[in-house]
Amino acid sequence: MEPIFQIEQLRRIGHFNMDTDHFHDFYEIYYLLSGERHYYIRNGRYALEAGDLVFINKNHLHRTTGGSHLPHERVLISFDDAYLEPVAPGADWMNVFEGESFLLRPTAHEQGLITDLLQAMQEEQKEGLRWSTEYTRMLLLQLLITLERIRRAKPALVSPEQSEGQRRVYSIIEYLDNHYSERLSLGGIAERFFISATYLCRIFKQTTGFTIIEYLNYVRIREAKVLLTQTKWPVTRVAAETGFESIAHFGRVFKAITGRSPLQYRKQHRG
C-alpha cells in the first residue's frame, strides 16, 4: 500500500458540521487558522480558538462542529507511519505523543513556528520540485518534534469541556471501550449506569452523534482490524474475540464500516 500523506488548507464561509464521529488508520493534525470550532475526540469536547492545534491519533473517534456561524479556516494534515519510514527507519515517532490525542494552545511565537512549517509543506506540494517528497517528509518530522517540545513545555494540556450529561456519556464510552468483547445489551448498560434506556439513547446520540449500537460496532471493528493485521487467527476467532455472536454478522458490519470483507482487509494490508 502507498504511504498516506495529504495537506489541505480550507476556508469555509457557511456553517459546517460533521454529523457523526469517524476514525481511520492514519493520524491527523488539525490547525485552526481563524474562527471557532468544537472538536470531539473520543471522550472529550474541546472549544477551539484561532491558533489552536489538535493532534488526532489513529483509530480515535472524532468530529468537528461549528463553534459559531462565523467563517473558519484550517489546515489539515493526514499521514501514516509508513510515510515517515524513509526518513526515520524503524522509529515509531507517534510514541512521542504516548498514543494520545490532544489539543495544544501555542503561544504567538509557537504559532509562528507551526505556520512556517505548514506553509513550507504546502509550497513543496504545490511546486513539485526535485526532492519535494523527501523534503516534505523532513518538514513533517520537524513539525512533530516541534509539537512534542511545545506539549512538554506546557504546564498542562487544555482539558475538554464536560457537562454532567457528557461526563456520564464519557463513562459509558470508557465502559464500552473496555468491555466490547462481552455480550452487551442496551438494557444492561442502562441498568449499570442507573438510567433509563430511553435517556441513555438520547444523551449518547446527542453527545457522540452515534447510537449505542453504532459506537459499539465501531469499537469492535477497530479492534478486529488490529487482530486481522497483527495475528494469524482465523476470521471466526477474530469475530468471537471482538464480541460478535456470528461470523455472518461480523462480516456484514465489517464491510459496512470498512468497505471490504475481513479477508480482503487482511490481504490488502499485508500486501
Secondary structure by P-SEA (a helix, b strand, c coil): ccbbbbbbbbbbcccccccccccccbbbbbbbcbbbbbbbcccbbbbbcccbbbbbcccccccccccccccccbbbbbbccccccccccccccccccccccccccccaaaaaaaaaaaaaaaaaaaacccaaaaaaaaaaaaaaaaaaaaaaaccccbbbbbcaaaaaaaaaaaaaaacccccccaaaaaaaacccaaaaaaaaaacccccaaaaaaaaaaaaaaaaaccccccaaaaaaaaccccaaaaaaaaaaaccccaaaaaaaaac
